[in-house]
Amino acid sequence: MPSARRVSQRRVVVRRLDTRCQGGYRQHDDQPALISSYAAASDALPCEWRLECGGRVRQHMAFDYAQLLGMATVDHRLGLGIALTDLLAHVGLETGAEVLVAHESTGRTFGVPIREVIADDNARLTLGASRRPLRPGTGFPVRFDVPGWTDPSKPVVVDSLRAVDFSEFVRCP
């Protein structure tokens, strides 16, 4: 009986925050143009503006616009932004968190299940699109984008993010 030769392929998957790929990709050819346009946008913000991250996280943090720009990456389809999974890893999301609640300065809140945020690689905080910072009508300074949950024509202009469990979410004002 002839033996069949087995041929197999090994598939290596590298995900965000994988220790094998330290350091982010940086653009060099148009970096000065990007920096100058976003610096001008940050000048339009009040100096006390911060993105607060709290709730069921190990480390409550507040990020100013310059810090967010330092964490942002460029995706040619989605623009300049920060993956929500990276931001949640940075602040240390706790296991009891079930809903991510985005608060706007207008008082409006918007909640998304954390399992949906983690499952979608395109869930992000957007700072710019088409190589330019967001404008006030499109979500300036930071827009909360979760595909299937948010609508870019009605942007969620986030001032703070809070990770909560479901019972806390039900009690949210």
PyMOL commands that set and color helices and strands:
alter all, ss='L'
color gray80, all
select helices_A, chain A and resi 31-43+65-71+84-91+114-119+136-138+166-171
alter helices_A, ss='H'
color red, helices_A
select strands_A, chain A and resi 51-55+61-63+73-75+79-83+99-104+109-113+124-129+132-133+143-145+156-164
alter strands_A, ss='S'
color yellow, strands_A
deselect
rebuild
show_as cartoon
